[in-house]
Amino acid sequence: MSVPRIPPITFAHRGAMARERENTLSAFELALRLGASGLESDAWVSADGVVVLDHDGVVGPRFRRRPIAELPRSELPAHVPSLAELYAACGTDFELSLDVKDPAAFAPVVAAVRAGGAPERTWLCHPSLSVVTAWRAQASDVRLVDSTRVSRLQDGVRGRARTLAARGVDAVNLHRLDWTPIYVDLFHEVGVHAFGWDAQSRSAIDQLLATGVDAVYGNHVDRLVAAVARFS
């Protein structure tokens, strides 16, 4: 996949969550119908080994919430889809960004992606560089993303770009306010993609796209798609 990515990926954050209940099949299906080229969610593994999509990994009524990892798939709320169900409903003709917050879920997630999805179009994200680095040794076919902030880069932007390239990490995902055209160029120079998240208003999306990033994450799919069309 070339760097820079033209046009940039439009990742629908938790599906078309501005119009449908987040992280549901209806939200993901609507996002694709609205023109999103990518979907975003968080991946968890149930007690019986099923990869499911949910934001914070806990379910149930207030004061009785339980981690998904403690429950079998059959006891999860009906609105929580499995990754296999996402593929069955939406196919695989889109980029898929998954936050894998529990490192132990990485292997089951990769297995589910290989079984029903498109590994080369799947971006697995985590905020720890050491975790992402270890993942590369476990799987060479999926895309890996270092999710961080510029303020946390002890090695600096240029240093982090070189580190990611050396370790085979495909992209860095920063908040939209962190990005500048110079920073984007530093990552592009070493073949690392630049992703930006929290692009919500039209002006925020336009400002982020103007830096030259390769992907934008937002809740309003129509705004993302329209902005990319304007820049293209």
Secondary structure per residue as TSV (DSSP state, phi and psi in degrees):
chain	resnum	aa	ss	phi	psi
A	1	M	-	360.0	125.1
A	2	S	-	-74.0	154.7
A	3	V	S	-120.4	126.4
A	4	P	S	-76.9	164.0
A	5	R	-	-89.2	117.3
A	6	I	S	-127.8	123.8
A	7	P	S	-71.5	160.6
A	8	P	-	-66.0	154.6
A	9	I	E	-71.0	136.8
A	10	T	E	-104.7	102.5
A	11	F	E	-89.7	118.2
A	12	A	E	-78.9	107.9
A	13	H	E	-66.4	113.3
A	14	R	T	58.4	31.0
A	15	G	T	81.4	-162.3
A	16	A	T	-81.2	67.3
A	17	M	T	-70.9	-15.5
A	18	A	T	-72.7	-14.6
A	19	R	T	-124.2	-23.4
A	20	E	S	-130.4	164.4
A	21	R	-	-59.9	128.9
A	22	E	T	-62.1	149.9
A	23	N	T	56.9	36.5
A	24	T	S	-117.5	160.2
A	25	L	H	-59.5	-37.5
A	26	S	H	-64.1	-36.4
A	27	A	H	-68.6	-40.0
A	28	F	H	-69.3	-42.6
A	29	E	H	-63.6	-42.0
A	30	L	H	-64.8	-40.0
A	31	A	H	-57.4	-43.3
A	32	L	H	-68.9	-37.7
A	33	R	H	-65.0	-32.0
A	34	L	T	-77.6	-7.4
A	35	G	T	108.3	5.6
A	36	A	-	-61.0	138.5
A	37	S	S	-95.4	-3.4
A	38	G	E	-148.5	154.8
A	39	L	E	-119.4	149.4
A	40	E	E	-129.1	142.1
A	41	S	E	-161.4	-176.1
A	42	D	E	-115.7	138.1
A	43	A	E	-108.6	133.7
A	44	W	E	-132.4	166.0
A	45	V	E	-123.2	127.0
A	46	S	-	-71.6	171.9
A	47	A	T	-61.9	-26.7
A	48	D	T	-101.1	19.8
A	49	G	S	86.7	16.0
A	50	V	-	-93.9	129.4
A	51	V	E	-79.8	123.2
A	52	V	E	-126.4	164.7
A	53	L	E	-114.6	120.0
A	54	D	-	-159.5	157.0
A	55	H	S	-75.3	-59.7
A	56	D	S	-105.1	-1.1
A	57	G	S	77.4	14.0
A	58	V	E	-130.6	146.3
A	59	V	E	-136.4	164.3
A	60	G	S	110.7	171.5
A	61	P	S	-70.3	162.3
A	62	R	T	-56.8	139.3
A	63	F	T	74.1	-3.8
A	64	R	-	-132.3	27.4
A	65	R	-	-74.4	143.7
A	66	R	E	-132.4	147.8
A	67	P	E	-64.5	142.4
A	68	I	G	-57.7	-34.4
A	69	A	G	-63.7	-16.9
A	70	E	G	-94.2	-5.2
A	71	L	S	-119.0	141.8
A	72	P	-	-71.6	160.7
A	73	R	G	-54.2	-38.4
A	74	S	G	-65.5	-18.9
A	75	E	G	-101.3	3.3
A	76	L	S	-82.3	152.7
A	77	P	-	-56.0	148.0
A	78	A	T	-63.3	-25.6
A	79	H	T	-78.1	-11.8
A	80	V	-	-83.3	113.2
A	81	P	-	-87.9	154.3
A	82	S	B	-85.3	162.3
A	83	L	H	-63.6	-38.3
A	84	A	H	-61.6	-38.2
A	85	E	H	-68.2	-34.5
A	86	L	H	-61.0	-46.6
A	87	Y	H	-63.4	-40.0
A	88	A	H	-64.4	-36.0
A	89	A	H	-84.2	-35.7
A	90	C	H	-115.1	-8.9
A	91	G	-	77.9	-154.7
A	92	T	S	-133.6	10.4
A	93	D	-	-86.1	55.5
A	94	F	S	-161.9	160.4
A	95	E	E	-80.2	143.6
A	96	L	E	-127.3	120.2
A	97	S	E	-107.5	121.8
A	98	L	E	-123.7	123.5
A	99	D	E	-79.4	121.2
A	100	V	-	-109.3	84.4
A	101	K	-	-72.4	-27.1
A	102	D	S	-97.5	108.6
A	103	P	G	-55.2	-28.0
A	104	A	G	-67.0	-17.1
A	105	A	G	-84.2	-7.5
A	106	F	H	-58.9	-50.8
A	107	A	H	-61.5	-46.6
A	108	P	H	-62.4	-36.2
A	109	V	H	-64.6	-46.2
A	110	V	H	-61.5	-41.1
A	111	A	H	-61.9	-40.5
A	112	A	H	-68.5	-37.5
A	113	V	H	-64.9	-43.9
A	114	R	H	-65.8	-34.0
A	115	A	H	-72.8	-35.7
A	116	G	H	-133.4	-7.3
A	117	G	S	-117.2	-153.0
A	118	A	-	-127.0	96.3
A	119	P	G	-54.5	-38.1
A	120	E	G	-70.5	-10.9
A	121	R	G	-114.2	15.8
A	122	T	E	-112.4	125.9
A	123	W	E	-112.8	111.3
A	124	L	E	-101.4	124.9
A	125	C	E	-114.8	147.4
A	126	H	E	-157.5	148.1
A	127	P	S	-81.3	-6.2
A	128	S	-	-103.9	120.9
A	129	L	H	-63.9	-36.1
A	130	S	H	-65.3	-37.3
A	131	V	H	-66.0	-47.0
A	132	V	H	-62.2	-39.1
A	133	T	H	-61.4	-43.7
A	134	A	H	-64.6	-34.9
A	135	W	H	-61.4	-38.3
A	136	R	H	-59.9	-35.8
A	137	A	H	-69.3	-21.9
A	138	Q	H	-90.5	-25.0
A	139	A	-	-151.6	125.1
A	140	S	S	-101.5	-8.2
A	141	D	S	-97.0	-18.5
A	142	V	S	-93.7	161.8
A	143	R	E	-88.8	141.5
A	144	L	E	-118.7	143.2
A	145	V	E	-130.4	128.8
A	146	D	E	-88.9	108.4
A	147	S	E	-96.8	115.0
A	148	T	-	-154.4	-166.3
A	149	R	-	-134.0	151.3
A	150	V	G	-57.8	-36.7
A	151	S	G	-63.6	-18.1
A	152	R	G	-98.2	0.5
A	153	L	-	-85.1	94.3
A	154	Q	T	-67.2	-23.4
A	155	D	T	-92.6	1.7
A	156	G	H	78.5	167.5
A	157	V	H	-67.1	-48.3
A	158	R	H	-62.5	-42.3
A	159	G	H	-63.6	-40.1
A	160	R	H	-67.4	-38.3
A	161	A	H	-59.2	-46.4
A	162	R	H	-65.5	-39.0
A	163	T	H	-63.4	-46.0
A	164	L	H	-62.2	-42.5
A	165	A	H	-62.1	-42.7
A	166	A	H	-66.9	-30.9
A	167	R	H	-94.6	1.5
A	168	G	T	75.5	25.8
A	169	V	-	-87.8	131.4
A	170	D	-	-81.0	-28.7
A	171	A	E	-153.4	159.4
A	172	V	E	-120.1	139.5
A	173	N	E	-118.8	113.8
A	174	L	E	-119.2	156.2
A	175	H	E	-60.4	148.7
A	176	R	G	-57.3	-31.7
A	177	L	G	-73.0	-15.3
A	178	D	G	-79.9	-23.1
A	179	W	-	-83.0	139.4
A	180	T	-	-133.4	159.2
A	181	P	H	-56.9	-35.1
A	182	I	H	-65.1	-43.8
A	183	Y	H	-62.8	-43.1
A	184	V	H	-58.7	-44.5
A	185	D	H	-61.5	-37.2
A	186	L	H	-62.3	-39.5
A	187	F	H	-75.1	-39.0
A	188	H	H	-63.8	-34.8
A	189	E	H	-58.7	-29.4
A	190	V	T	-106.4	9.6
A	191	G	T	82.8	22.5
A	192	V	-	-106.1	133.5
A	193	H	E	-74.6	150.5
A	194	A	E	-114.3	115.7
A	195	F	E	-111.1	145.9
A	196	G	E	-129.5	136.6
A	197	W	E	-118.0	166.9
A	198	D	-	68.9	41.3
A	199	A	-	-95.7	101.4
A	200	Q	-	-111.5	-57.1
A	201	S	S	-78.3	162.1
A	202	R	H	-58.8	-44.1
A	203	S	H	-65.7	-39.6
A	204	A	H	-65.3	-40.7
A	205	I	H	-64.2	-45.2
A	206	D	H	-61.5	-43.4
A	207	Q	H	-63.0	-39.5
A	208	L	H	-68.5	-45.9
A	209	L	H	-61.0	-33.6
A	210	A	H	-64.8	-19.5
A	211	T	T	-77.9	-16.4
A	212	G	T	95.2	19.4
A	213	V	-	-64.6	162.2
A	214	D	S	-96.1	-11.1
A	215	A	E	-159.1	147.3
A	216	V	E	-128.7	139.2
A	217	Y	E	-110.8	132.7
A	218	G	E	-160.6	164.5
A	219	N	S	-85.0	-22.2
A	220	H	-	-106.5	94.1
A	221	V	H	-61.5	-41.2
A	222	D	H	-60.1	-38.3
A	223	R	H	-68.3	-40.9
A	224	L	H	-61.7	-48.7
A	225	V	H	-64.0	-42.2
A	226	A	H	-65.6	-38.1
A	227	A	H	-67.6	-43.0
A	228	V	H	-62.9	-38.6
A	229	A	H	-62.2	-39.7
A	230	R	H	-64.7	-42.8
A	231	F	H	-72.4	-29.9
A	232	S	-	-73.4	360.0
